[in-house]
Amino acid sequence: MSALSKAKGFKKSKTGTYVSIGTTAFGAMSVIKQARKARTEHDTLQLVDAVVSAAAIVTGIALLVRELKRIGDDDVLFG
């Protein structure tokens, strides 16, 4: 099995999904900072951008959680 095959398999694994959730949640920190800065500067456009980015992060985490549940359902040992 090549290194590329292993890397592609990791992305679909439980561990890979947890890592993706963590990195996505970590990205939320920059969105929070952006929103705070926009509020203090009264910059409506930047605040809208932060809200849209936050919605994308929430959607991404929801998709990853759904994938995690699907992986759990496919697990014969725990099903």
PyMOL Python script that loads the backbone (N, CA, C, O; Angstrom):
from pymol import cmd

cmd.read_pdbstr("""\
ATOM      1  N   MET A   1       0.854  -1.177   0.000  1.00  0.00           N
ATOM      2  CA  MET A   1       0.000   0.000   0.000  1.00  0.00           C
ATOM      3  C   MET A   1       0.894   1.232   0.000  1.00  0.00           C
ATOM      4  O   MET A   1       1.796   1.360   0.828  1.00  0.00           O
ATOM      5  N   SER A   2       0.632   2.132  -0.937  1.00  0.00           N
ATOM      6  CA  SER A   2       1.461   3.336  -1.045  1.00  0.00           C
ATOM      7  C   SER A   2       1.096   4.358   0.032  1.00  0.00           C
ATOM      8  O   SER A   2       0.048   4.275   0.671  1.00  0.00           O
ATOM      9  N   ALA A   3       1.984   5.306   0.204  1.00  0.00           N
ATOM     10  CA  ALA A   3       1.747   6.350   1.206  1.00  0.00           C
ATOM     11  C   ALA A   3       0.527   7.181   0.838  1.00  0.00           C
ATOM     12  O   ALA A   3      -0.205   7.633   1.719  1.00  0.00           O
ATOM     13  N   LEU A   4       0.302   7.385  -0.461  1.00  0.00           N
ATOM     14  CA  LEU A   4      -0.854   8.151  -0.903  1.00  0.00           C
ATOM     15  C   LEU A   4      -2.150   7.416  -0.590  1.00  0.00           C
ATOM     16  O   LEU A   4      -3.138   8.043  -0.207  1.00  0.00           O
ATOM     17  N   SER A   5      -2.159   6.113  -0.746  1.00  0.00           N
ATOM     18  CA  SER A   5      -3.355   5.315  -0.420  1.00  0.00           C
ATOM     19  C   SER A   5      -3.647   5.371   1.070  1.00  0.00           C
ATOM     20  O   SER A   5      -4.803   5.475   1.480  1.00  0.00           O
ATOM     21  N   LYS A   6      -2.593   5.303   1.880  1.00  0.00           N
ATOM     22  CA  LYS A   6      -2.779   5.384   3.326  1.00  0.00           C
ATOM     23  C   LYS A   6      -3.340   6.743   3.721  1.00  0.00           C
ATOM     24  O   LYS A   6      -4.213   6.830   4.584  1.00  0.00           O
ATOM     25  N   ALA A   7      -2.842   7.802   3.093  1.00  0.00           N
ATOM     26  CA  ALA A   7      -3.315   9.153   3.414  1.00  0.00           C
ATOM     27  C   ALA A   7      -4.779   9.314   3.037  1.00  0.00           C
ATOM     28  O   ALA A   7      -5.540   9.930   3.785  1.00  0.00           O
ATOM     29  N   LYS A   8      -5.189   8.780   1.902  1.00  0.00           N
ATOM     30  CA  LYS A   8      -6.598   8.864   1.493  1.00  0.00           C
ATOM     31  C   LYS A   8      -7.481   8.056   2.439  1.00  0.00           C
ATOM     32  O   LYS A   8      -8.596   8.471   2.753  1.00  0.00           O
ATOM     33  N   GLY A   9      -6.991   6.911   2.892  1.00  0.00           N
ATOM     34  CA  GLY A   9      -7.741   6.098   3.840  1.00  0.00           C
ATOM     35  C   GLY A   9      -7.876   6.765   5.193  1.00  0.00           C
ATOM     36  O   GLY A   9      -8.888   6.593   5.874  1.00  0.00           O
ATOM     37  N   PHE A  10      -6.858   7.531   5.594  1.00  0.00           N
ATOM     38  CA  PHE A  10      -6.890   8.219   6.888  1.00  0.00           C
ATOM     39  C   PHE A  10      -7.997   9.256   6.916  1.00  0.00           C
ATOM     40  O   PHE A  10      -8.651   9.446   7.941  1.00  0.00           O
ATOM     41  N   LYS A  11      -8.206   9.922   5.801  1.00  0.00           N
ATOM     42  CA  LYS A  11      -9.233  10.963   5.743  1.00  0.00           C
ATOM     43  C   LYS A  11     -10.615  10.371   6.001  1.00  0.00           C
ATOM     44  O   LYS A  11     -11.474  11.054   6.559  1.00  0.00           O
ATOM     45  N   LYS A  12     -10.849   9.141   5.620  1.00  0.00           N
ATOM     46  CA  LYS A  12     -12.146   8.495   5.802  1.00  0.00           C
ATOM     47  C   LYS A  12     -12.237   7.710   7.104  1.00  0.00           C
ATOM     48  O   LYS A  12     -13.272   7.099   7.373  1.00  0.00           O
ATOM     49  N   SER A  13     -11.190   7.709   7.916  1.00  0.00           N
ATOM     50  CA  SER A  13     -11.198   6.963   9.159  1.00  0.00           C
ATOM     51  C   SER A  13     -11.800   7.789  10.289  1.00  0.00           C
ATOM     52  O   SER A  13     -12.006   8.995  10.152  1.00  0.00           O
ATOM     53  N   LYS A  14     -12.081   7.122  11.412  1.00  0.00           N
ATOM     54  CA  LYS A  14     -12.603   7.834  12.582  1.00  0.00           C
ATOM     55  C   LYS A  14     -11.607   8.871  13.076  1.00  0.00           C
ATOM     56  O   LYS A  14     -11.975  10.004  13.385  1.00  0.00           O
ATOM     57  N   THR A  15     -10.353   8.476  13.147  1.00  0.00           N
ATOM     58  CA  THR A  15      -9.318   9.391  13.624  1.00  0.00           C
ATOM     59  C   THR A  15      -9.203  10.593  12.699  1.00  0.00           C
ATOM     60  O   THR A  15      -9.101  11.730  13.160  1.00  0.00           O
ATOM     61  N   GLY A  16      -9.221  10.343  11.398  1.00  0.00           N
ATOM     62  CA  GLY A  16      -9.145  11.427  10.432  1.00  0.00           C
ATOM     63  C   GLY A  16     -10.320  12.378  10.546  1.00  0.00           C
ATOM     64  O   GLY A  16     -10.170  13.589  10.383  1.00  0.00           O
ATOM     65  N   THR A  17     -11.489  11.824  10.825  1.00  0.00           N
ATOM     66  CA  THR A  17     -12.680  12.662  10.982  1.00  0.00           C
ATOM     67  C   THR A  17     -12.573  13.513  12.240  1.00  0.00           C
ATOM     68  O   THR A  17     -12.934  14.690  12.228  1.00  0.00           O
ATOM     69  N   TYR A  18     -12.077  12.922  13.327  1.00  0.00           N
ATOM     70  CA  TYR A  18     -11.856  13.700  14.553  1.00  0.00           C
ATOM     71  C   TYR A  18     -10.850  14.827  14.320  1.00  0.00           C
ATOM     72  O   TYR A  18     -11.044  15.942  14.804  1.00  0.00           O
ATOM     73  N   VAL A  19      -9.787  14.541  13.587  1.00  0.00           N
ATOM     74  CA  VAL A  19      -8.783  15.564  13.282  1.00  0.00           C
ATOM     75  C   VAL A  19      -9.424  16.679  12.453  1.00  0.00           C
ATOM     76  O   VAL A  19      -9.154  17.858  12.685  1.00  0.00           O
ATOM     77  N   SER A  20     -10.264  16.313  11.495  1.00  0.00           N
ATOM     78  CA  SER A  20     -10.943  17.317  10.674  1.00  0.00           C
ATOM     79  C   SER A  20     -11.878  18.185  11.512  1.00  0.00           C
ATOM     80  O   SER A  20     -11.953  19.397  11.309  1.00  0.00           O
ATOM     81  N   ILE A  21     -12.583  17.570  12.443  1.00  0.00           N
ATOM     82  CA  ILE A  21     -13.463  18.343  13.327  1.00  0.00           C
ATOM     83  C   ILE A  21     -12.631  19.314  14.166  1.00  0.00           C
ATOM     84  O   ILE A  21     -13.004  20.474  14.337  1.00  0.00           O
ATOM     85  N   GLY A  22     -11.515  18.835  14.682  1.00  0.00           N
ATOM     86  CA  GLY A  22     -10.648  19.691  15.497  1.00  0.00           C
ATOM     87  C   GLY A  22     -10.083  20.861  14.718  1.00  0.00           C
ATOM     88  O   GLY A  22     -10.079  21.989  15.213  1.00  0.00           O
ATOM     89  N   THR A  23      -9.606  20.613  13.507  1.00  0.00           N
ATOM     90  CA  THR A  23      -9.042  21.706  12.718  1.00  0.00           C
ATOM     91  C   THR A  23     -10.122  22.693  12.281  1.00  0.00           C
ATOM     92  O   THR A  23      -9.870  23.895  12.195  1.00  0.00           O
ATOM     93  N   THR A  24     -11.317  22.189  12.005  1.00  0.00           N
ATOM     94  CA  THR A  24     -12.419  23.075  11.644  1.00  0.00           C
ATOM     95  C   THR A  24     -12.821  23.936  12.834  1.00  0.00           C
ATOM     96  O   THR A  24     -13.062  25.135  12.687  1.00  0.00           O
ATOM     97  N   ALA A  25     -12.893  23.328  14.006  1.00  0.00           N
ATOM     98  CA  ALA A  25     -13.232  24.078  15.213  1.00  0.00           C
ATOM     99  C   ALA A  25     -12.136  25.097  15.546  1.00  0.00           C
ATOM    100  O   ALA A  25     -12.427  26.193  16.024  1.00  0.00           O
ATOM    101  N   PHE A  26     -10.889  24.732  15.292  1.00  0.00           N
ATOM    102  CA  PHE A  26      -9.780  25.661  15.525  1.00  0.00           C
ATOM    103  C   PHE A  26      -9.895  26.868  14.602  1.00  0.00           C
ATOM    104  O   PHE A  26      -9.543  27.982  14.989  1.00  0.00           O
ATOM    105  N   GLY A  27     -10.386  26.653  13.385  1.00  0.00           N
ATOM    106  CA  GLY A  27     -10.606  27.755  12.458  1.00  0.00           C
ATOM    107  C   GLY A  27     -11.655  28.727  12.955  1.00  0.00           C
ATOM    108  O   GLY A  27     -11.666  29.894  12.562  1.00  0.00           O
ATOM    109  N   ALA A  28     -12.536  28.249  13.817  1.00  0.00           N
ATOM    110  CA  ALA A  28     -13.573  29.114  14.375  1.00  0.00           C
ATOM    111  C   ALA A  28     -12.963  30.222  15.229  1.00  0.00           C
ATOM    112  O   ALA A  28     -13.560  31.288  15.377  1.00  0.00           O
ATOM    113  N   MET A  29     -11.796  29.983  15.783  1.00  0.00           N
ATOM    114  CA  MET A  29     -11.151  30.997  16.612  1.00  0.00           C
ATOM    115  C   MET A  29     -10.860  32.264  15.799  1.00  0.00           C
ATOM    116  O   MET A  29     -11.060  33.375  16.292  1.00  0.00           O
ATOM    117  N   SER A  30     -10.392  32.104  14.567  1.00  0.00           N
ATOM    118  CA  SER A  30     -10.110  33.278  13.744  1.00  0.00           C
ATOM    119  C   SER A  30     -11.395  33.999  13.349  1.00  0.00           C
ATOM    120  O   SER A  30     -11.402  35.223  13.215  1.00  0.00           O
ATOM    121  N   VAL A  31     -12.479  33.254  13.164  1.00  0.00           N
ATOM    122  CA  VAL A  31     -13.759  33.877  12.829  1.00  0.00           C
ATOM    123  C   VAL A  31     -14.278  34.683  14.021  1.00  0.00           C
ATOM    124  O   VAL A  31     -14.832  35.769  13.852  1.00  0.00           O
ATOM    125  N   ILE A  32     -14.094  34.147  15.214  1.00  0.00           N
ATOM    126  CA  ILE A  32     -14.514  34.876  16.423  1.00  0.00           C
ATOM    127  C   ILE A  32     -13.718  36.175  16.551  1.00  0.00           C
ATOM    128  O   ILE A  32     -14.283  37.225  16.856  1.00  0.00           O
ATOM    129  N   LYS A  33     -12.403  36.101  16.317  1.00  0.00           N
ATOM    130  CA  LYS A  33     -11.575  37.308  16.379  1.00  0.00           C
ATOM    131  C   LYS A  33     -12.010  38.316  15.323  1.00  0.00           C
ATOM    132  O   LYS A  33     -12.055  39.518  15.586  1.00  0.00           O
ATOM    133  N   GLN A  34     -12.331  37.825  14.129  1.00  0.00           N
ATOM    134  CA  GLN A  34     -12.778  38.701  13.047  1.00  0.00           C
ATOM    135  C   GLN A  34     -14.090  39.391  13.427  1.00  0.00           C
ATOM    136  O   GLN A  34     -14.255  40.587  13.183  1.00  0.00           O
ATOM    137  N   ALA A  35     -15.016  38.647  14.019  1.00  0.00           N
ATOM    138  CA  ALA A  35     -16.308  39.214  14.412  1.00  0.00           C
ATOM    139  C   ALA A  35     -16.130  40.268  15.509  1.00  0.00           C
ATOM    140  O   ALA A  35     -16.767  41.321  15.471  1.00  0.00           O
ATOM    141  N   ARG A  36     -15.279  39.987  16.471  1.00  0.00           N
ATOM    142  CA  ARG A  36     -15.039  40.961  17.545  1.00  0.00           C
ATOM    143  C   ARG A  36     -14.440  42.249  16.999  1.00  0.00           C
ATOM    144  O   ARG A  36     -14.837  43.348  17.385  1.00  0.00           O
ATOM    145  N   LYS A  37     -13.480  42.096  16.095  1.00  0.00           N
ATOM    146  CA  LYS A  37     -12.849  43.268  15.494  1.00  0.00           C
ATOM    147  C   LYS A  37     -13.868  44.063  14.686  1.00  0.00           C
ATOM    148  O   LYS A  37     -13.879  45.293  14.741  1.00  0.00           O
ATOM    149  N   ALA A  38     -14.714  43.378  13.946  1.00  0.00           N
ATOM    150  CA  ALA A  38     -15.723  44.050  13.128  1.00  0.00           C
ATOM    151  C   ALA A  38     -16.713  44.810  14.000  1.00  0.00           C
ATOM    152  O   ALA A  38     -17.141  45.911  13.654  1.00  0.00           O
ATOM    153  N   ARG A  39     -17.072  44.214  15.130  1.00  0.00           N
ATOM    154  CA  ARG A  39     -18.013  44.896  16.032  1.00  0.00           C
ATOM    155  C   ARG A  39     -17.396  46.141  16.654  1.00  0.00           C
ATOM    156  O   ARG A  39     -18.060  47.171  16.767  1.00  0.00           O
ATOM    157  N   THR A  40     -16.127  46.053  17.058  1.00  0.00           N
ATOM    158  CA  THR A  40     -15.499  47.228  17.673  1.00  0.00           C
ATOM    159  C   THR A  40     -15.280  48.339  16.659  1.00  0.00           C
ATOM    160  O   THR A  40     -15.325  49.516  17.015  1.00  0.00           O
ATOM    161  N   GLU A  41     -15.043  47.981  15.396  1.00  0.00           N
ATOM    162  CA  GLU A  41     -14.822  48.976  14.351  1.00  0.00           C
ATOM    163  C   GLU A  41     -16.122  49.377  13.662  1.00  0.00           C
ATOM    164  O   GLU A  41     -16.111  50.235  12.779  1.00  0.00           O
ATOM    165  N   HIS A  42     -17.241  48.771  14.050  1.00  0.00           N
ATOM    166  CA  HIS A  42     -18.545  49.030  13.442  1.00  0.00           C
ATOM    167  C   HIS A  42     -18.504  48.809  11.926  1.00  0.00           C
ATOM    168  O   HIS A  42     -19.080  49.580  11.159  1.00  0.00           O
ATOM    169  N   ASP A  43     -17.817  47.752  11.516  1.00  0.00           N
ATOM    170  CA  ASP A  43     -17.668  47.408  10.100  1.00  0.00           C
ATOM    171  C   ASP A  43     -18.695  46.325   9.755  1.00  0.00           C
ATOM    172  O   ASP A  43     -18.479  45.142  10.019  1.00  0.00           O
ATOM    173  N   THR A  44     -19.800  46.745   9.168  1.00  0.00           N
ATOM    174  CA  THR A  44     -20.905  45.823   8.886  1.00  0.00           C
ATOM    175  C   THR A  44     -20.509  44.761   7.871  1.00  0.00           C
ATOM    176  O   THR A  44     -20.866  43.594   8.030  1.00  0.00           O
ATOM    177  N   LEU A  45     -19.784  45.142   6.844  1.00  0.00           N
ATOM    178  CA  LEU A  45     -19.404  44.190   5.806  1.00  0.00           C
ATOM    179  C   LEU A  45     -18.497  43.095   6.362  1.00  0.00           C
ATOM    180  O   LEU A  45     -18.653  41.920   6.029  1.00  0.00           O
ATOM    181  N   GLN A  46     -17.563  43.484   7.199  1.00  0.00           N
ATOM    182  CA  GLN A  46     -16.668  42.495   7.808  1.00  0.00           C
ATOM    183  C   GLN A  46     -17.439  41.604   8.786  1.00  0.00           C
ATOM    184  O   GLN A  46     -17.132  40.419   8.919  1.00  0.00           O
ATOM    185  N   LEU A  47     -18.427  42.162   9.460  1.00  0.00           N
ATOM    186  CA  LEU A  47     -19.251  41.371  10.369  1.00  0.00           C
ATOM    187  C   LEU A  47     -20.095  40.359   9.598  1.00  0.00           C
ATOM    188  O   LEU A  47     -20.251  39.220  10.039  1.00  0.00           O
ATOM    189  N   VAL A  48     -20.638  40.763   8.457  1.00  0.00           N
ATOM    190  CA  VAL A  48     -21.397  39.831   7.607  1.00  0.00           C
ATOM    191  C   VAL A  48     -20.481  38.710   7.129  1.00  0.00           C
ATOM    192  O   VAL A  48     -20.886  37.548   7.093  1.00  0.00           O
ATOM    193  N   ASP A  49     -19.256  39.052   6.763  1.00  0.00           N
ATOM    194  CA  ASP A  49     -18.294  38.036   6.333  1.00  0.00           C
ATOM    195  C   ASP A  49     -18.020  37.039   7.456  1.00  0.00           C
ATOM    196  O   ASP A  49     -17.925  35.836   7.208  1.00  0.00           O
ATOM    197  N   ALA A  50     -17.893  37.526   8.672  1.00  0.00           N
ATOM    198  CA  ALA A  50     -17.651  36.649   9.821  1.00  0.00           C
ATOM    199  C   ALA A  50     -18.851  35.733  10.067  1.00  0.00           C
ATOM    200  O   ALA A  50     -18.680  34.556  10.386  1.00  0.00           O
ATOM    201  N   VAL A  51     -20.051  36.268   9.919  1.00  0.00           N
ATOM    202  CA  VAL A  51     -21.257  35.456  10.130  1.00  0.00           C
ATOM    203  C   VAL A  51     -21.362  34.363   9.075  1.00  0.00           C
ATOM    204  O   VAL A  51     -21.700  33.222   9.390  1.00  0.00           O
ATOM    205  N   VAL A  52     -21.074  34.709   7.825  1.00  0.00           N
ATOM    206  CA  VAL A  52     -21.117  33.708   6.747  1.00  0.00           C
ATOM    207  C   VAL A  52     -20.038  32.647   6.970  1.00  0.00           C
ATOM    208  O   VAL A  52     -20.280  31.459   6.756  1.00  0.00           O
ATOM    209  N   SER A  53     -18.866  33.069   7.393  1.00  0.00           N
ATOM    210  CA  SER A  53     -17.791  32.112   7.687  1.00  0.00           C
ATOM    211  C   SER A  53     -18.176  31.191   8.845  1.00  0.00           C
ATOM    212  O   SER A  53     -17.899  29.993   8.812  1.00  0.00           O
ATOM    213  N   ALA A  54     -18.812  31.757   9.859  1.00  0.00           N
ATOM    214  CA  ALA A  54     -19.256  30.943  10.999  1.00  0.00           C
ATOM    215  C   ALA A  54     -20.301  29.923  10.557  1.00  0.00           C
ATOM    216  O   ALA A  54     -20.295  28.781  11.017  1.00  0.00           O
ATOM    217  N   ALA A  55     -21.195  30.336   9.667  1.00  0.00           N
ATOM    218  CA  ALA A  55     -22.206  29.396   9.159  1.00  0.00           C
ATOM    219  C   ALA A  55     -21.544  28.257   8.382  1.00  0.00           C
ATOM    220  O   ALA A  55     -21.973  27.106   8.470  1.00  0.00           O
ATOM    221  N   ALA A  56     -20.506  28.582   7.627  1.00  0.00           N
ATOM    222  CA  ALA A  56     -19.777  27.553   6.884  1.00  0.00           C
ATOM    223  C   ALA A  56     -19.081  26.584   7.840  1.00  0.00           C
ATOM    224  O   ALA A  56     -19.049  25.379   7.589  1.00  0.00           O
ATOM    225  N   ILE A  57     -18.535  27.099   8.916  1.00  0.00           N
ATOM    226  CA  ILE A  57     -17.862  26.246   9.901  1.00  0.00           C
ATOM    227  C   ILE A  57     -18.868  25.323  10.585  1.00  0.00           C
ATOM    228  O   ILE A  57     -18.603  24.134  10.764  1.00  0.00           O
ATOM    229  N   VAL A  58     -20.015  25.871  10.966  1.00  0.00           N
ATOM    230  CA  VAL A  58     -21.048  25.054  11.618  1.00  0.00           C
ATOM    231  C   VAL A  58     -21.525  23.953  10.674  1.00  0.00           C
ATOM    232  O   VAL A  58     -21.696  22.806  11.086  1.00  0.00           O
ATOM    233  N   THR A  59     -21.738  24.307   9.409  1.00  0.00           N
ATOM    234  CA  THR A  59     -22.161  23.319   8.422  1.00  0.00           C
ATOM    235  C   THR A  59     -21.094  22.243   8.233  1.00  0.00           C
ATOM    236  O   THR A  59     -21.408  21.055   8.158  1.00  0.00           O
ATOM    237  N   GLY A  60     -19.836  22.665   8.158  1.00  0.00           N
ATOM    238  CA  GLY A  60     -18.751  21.700   7.992  1.00  0.00           C
ATOM    239  C   GLY A  60     -18.651  20.744   9.158  1.00  0.00           C
ATOM    240  O   GLY A  60     -18.456  19.545   8.957  1.00  0.00           O
ATOM    241  N   ILE A  61     -18.781  21.246  10.371  1.00  0.00           N
ATOM    242  CA  ILE A  61     -18.726  20.373  11.545  1.00  0.00           C
ATOM    243  C   ILE A  61     -19.918  19.425  11.559  1.00  0.00           C
ATOM    244  O   ILE A  61     -19.778  18.255  11.915  1.00  0.00           O
ATOM    245  N   ALA A  62     -21.093  19.923  11.174  1.00  0.00           N
ATOM    246  CA  ALA A  62     -22.278  19.054  11.119  1.00  0.00           C
ATOM    247  C   ALA A  62     -22.080  17.923  10.112  1.00  0.00           C
ATOM    248  O   ALA A  62     -22.467  16.785  10.377  1.00  0.00           O
ATOM    249  N   LEU A  63     -21.487  18.225   8.973  1.00  0.00           N
ATOM    250  CA  LEU A  63     -21.208  17.186   7.976  1.00  0.00           C
ATOM    251  C   LEU A  63     -20.206  16.166   8.507  1.00  0.00           C
ATOM    252  O   LEU A  63     -20.358  14.965   8.281  1.00  0.00           O
ATOM    253  N   LEU A  64     -19.189  16.640   9.210  1.00  0.00           N
ATOM    254  CA  LEU A  64     -18.185  15.731   9.762  1.00  0.00           C
ATOM    255  C   LEU A  64     -18.772  14.840  10.858  1.00  0.00           C
ATOM    256  O   LEU A  64     -18.431  13.661  10.953  1.00  0.00           O
ATOM    257  N   VAL A  65     -19.656  15.407  11.683  1.00  0.00           N
ATOM    258  CA  VAL A  65     -20.302  14.608  12.726  1.00  0.00           C
ATOM    259  C   VAL A  65     -21.186  13.545  12.089  1.00  0.00           C
ATOM    260  O   VAL A  65     -21.224  12.405  12.553  1.00  0.00           O
ATOM    261  N   ARG A  66     -21.900  13.917  11.020  1.00  0.00           N
ATOM    262  CA  ARG A  66     -22.723  12.933  10.310  1.00  0.00           C
ATOM    263  C   ARG A  66     -21.851  11.811   9.741  1.00  0.00           C
ATOM    264  O   ARG A  66     -22.219  10.639   9.812  1.00  0.00           O
ATOM    265  N   GLU A  67     -20.697  12.173   9.179  1.00  0.00           N
ATOM    266  CA  GLU A  67     -19.772  11.172   8.652  1.00  0.00           C
ATOM    267  C   GLU A  67     -19.248  10.275   9.771  1.00  0.00           C
ATOM    268  O   GLU A  67     -19.083   9.070   9.584  1.00  0.00           O
ATOM    269  N   LEU A  68     -18.990  10.867  10.927  1.00  0.00           N
ATOM    270  CA  LEU A  68     -18.516  10.094  12.076  1.00  0.00           C
ATOM    271  C   LEU A  68     -19.574   9.090  12.523  1.00  0.00           C
ATOM    272  O   LEU A  68     -19.251   7.947  12.848  1.00  0.00           O
ATOM    273  N   LYS A  69     -20.828   9.510  12.539  1.00  0.00           N
ATOM    274  CA  LYS A  69     -21.915   8.593  12.895  1.00  0.00           C
ATOM    275  C   LYS A  69     -22.050   7.484  11.869  1.00  0.00           C
ATOM    276  O   LYS A  69     -22.309   6.334  12.225  1.00  0.00           O
ATOM    277  N   ARG A  70     -21.874   7.824  10.583  1.00  0.00           N
ATOM    278  CA  ARG A  70     -21.957   6.814   9.531  1.00  0.00           C
ATOM    279  C   ARG A  70     -20.839   5.785   9.679  1.00  0.00           C
ATOM    280  O   ARG A  70     -21.062   4.586   9.510  1.00  0.00           O
ATOM    281  N   ILE A  71     -19.642   6.260   9.995  1.00  0.00           N
ATOM    282  CA  ILE A  71     -18.519   5.344  10.216  1.00  0.00           C
ATOM    283  C   ILE A  71     -18.829   4.442  11.406  1.00  0.00           C
ATOM    284  O   ILE A  71     -18.541   3.246  11.367  1.00  0.00           O
ATOM    285  N   GLY A  72     -19.410   5.001  12.456  1.00  0.00           N
ATOM    286  CA  GLY A  72     -19.764   4.219  13.651  1.00  0.00           C
ATOM    287  C   GLY A  72     -20.820   3.176  13.345  1.00  0.00           C
ATOM    288  O   GLY A  72     -20.773   2.075  13.892  1.00  0.00           O
ATOM    289  N   ASP A  73     -21.779   3.501  12.477  1.00  0.00           N
ATOM    290  CA  ASP A  73     -22.830   2.556  12.116  1.00  0.00           C
ATOM    291  C   ASP A  73     -22.287   1.391  11.297  1.00  0.00           C
ATOM    292  O   ASP A  73     -22.797   0.273  11.369  1.00  0.00           O
ATOM    293  N   ASP A  74     -21.233   1.674  10.509  1.00  0.00           N
ATOM    294  CA  ASP A  74     -20.646   0.626   9.667  1.00  0.00           C
ATOM    295  C   ASP A  74     -19.740  -0.306  10.451  1.00  0.00           C
ATOM    296  O   ASP A  74     -19.356  -1.361   9.945  1.00  0.00           O
ATOM    297  N   ASP A  75     -19.395   0.061  11.665  1.00  0.00           N
ATOM    298  CA  ASP A  75     -18.472  -0.727  12.479  1.00  0.00           C
ATOM    299  C   ASP A  75     -19.177  -1.971  12.995  1.00  0.00           C
ATOM    300  O   ASP A  75     -20.122  -1.875  13.778  1.00  0.00           O
ATOM    301  N   VAL A  76     -18.726  -3.127  12.562  1.00  0.00           N
ATOM    302  CA  VAL A  76     -19.363  -4.383  12.920  1.00  0.00           C
ATOM    303  C   VAL A  76     -19.196  -4.698  14.403  1.00  0.00           C
ATOM    304  O   VAL A  76     -20.100  -5.257  15.025  1.00  0.00           O
ATOM    305  N   LEU A  77     -18.058  -4.347  14.966  1.00  0.00           N
ATOM    306  CA  LEU A  77     -17.797  -4.701  16.360  1.00  0.00           C
ATOM    307  C   LEU A  77     -18.696  -3.935  17.314  1.00  0.00           C
ATOM    308  O   LEU A  77     -19.058  -4.456  18.368  1.00  0.00           O
ATOM    309  N   PHE A  78     -19.063  -2.704  16.966  1.00  0.00           N
ATOM    310  CA  PHE A  78     -19.849  -1.890  17.875  1.00  0.00           C
ATOM    311  C   PHE A  78     -21.304  -1.739  17.428  1.00  0.00           C
ATOM    312  O   PHE A  78     -22.071  -1.031  18.079  1.00  0.00           O
ATOM    313  N   GLY A  79     -21.691  -2.378  16.348  1.00  0.00           N
ATOM    314  CA  GLY A  79     -23.051  -2.219  15.804  1.00  0.00           C
ATOM    315  C   GLY A  79     -23.943  -3.199  16.411  1.00  0.00           C
ATOM    316  O   GLY A  79     -25.131  -3.235  16.090  1.00  0.00           O
TER     317      GLY A  79
END
""", "prot")
cmd.dss("prot")
cmd.show_as("cartoon", "prot")
cmd.util.cbc("prot")
cmd.orient("prot")
